[in-house]
């Protein structure tokens, strides 16, 4: 029986850890992008509401 038959070994563990870190990084980047997108939509909506309020109070 060789060392390869005994399990994943050190490189398998390192590969699994790197895969987990990579997945968490991708999820973090997606979460930040979604947050920025939602903030941008909220900013545009509030700008539209304030411009509507200004036009209503001006007339």
C-alpha positions as CSV (number, residue, x, y, z in Angstrom):
1,X,0.0,0.0,0.0
2,X,1.5,3.3,-1.0
3,X,1.0,6.8,0.5
4,X,-1.4,7.7,-2.3
5,X,-3.9,5.1,-1.1
6,X,-4.1,6.5,2.5
7,X,-6.3,9.5,1.8
8,X,-6.2,13.0,0.3
9,X,-2.9,13.9,2.0
10,X,-1.5,17.4,2.7
11,X,-2.1,18.7,-0.9
12,X,-5.7,17.5,-0.8
13,X,-6.3,19.4,2.4
14,X,-4.6,22.5,1.0
15,X,-6.6,22.3,-2.2
16,X,-9.8,22.0,-0.2
17,X,-9.0,25.0,2.0
18,X,-8.1,27.1,-1.1
19,X,-11.4,26.0,-2.7
20,X,-13.3,27.2,0.4
21,X,-11.4,30.4,0.6
22,X,-12.1,31.0,-3.2
23,X,-15.8,30.3,-2.8
24,X,-16.1,32.7,0.2
25,X,-14.2,35.4,-1.7
26,X,-16.5,35.1,-4.7
27,X,-19.6,35.2,-2.5
28,X,-18.1,38.3,-0.7
29,X,-17.5,40.0,-4.0
30,X,-21.1,39.2,-5.1
31,X,-22.5,40.5,-1.8
32,X,-20.6,43.8,-2.2
33,X,-21.7,44.2,-5.8
34,X,-25.3,43.6,-4.8
35,X,-25.1,46.1,-2.0
36,X,-23.6,48.8,-4.2
37,X,-26.3,48.1,-6.8
38,X,-29.1,48.4,-4.2
39,X,-27.6,51.6,-2.9
40,X,-27.4,53.0,-6.4
41,X,-31.1,52.2,-7.0
42,X,-32.1,53.7,-3.6
43,X,-30.1,56.9,-4.5
44,X,-31.8,57.2,-7.8
45,X,-35.2,56.7,-6.3
46,X,-34.6,59.3,-3.6
47,X,-33.3,61.8,-6.3
48,X,-36.5,61.2,-8.3
49,X,-38.7,61.7,-5.3
50,X,-36.9,64.9,-4.3
51,X,-37.2,66.3,-7.9
52,X,-40.9,65.5,-7.9
53,X,-41.3,67.2,-4.5
54,X,-39.5,70.3,-5.8
55,X,-41.6,70.5,-9.0
56,X,-44.8,70.0,-7.0
57,X,-44.0,72.7,-4.4
58,X,-42.8,75.1,-7.1
59,X,-46.1,75.1,-9.0
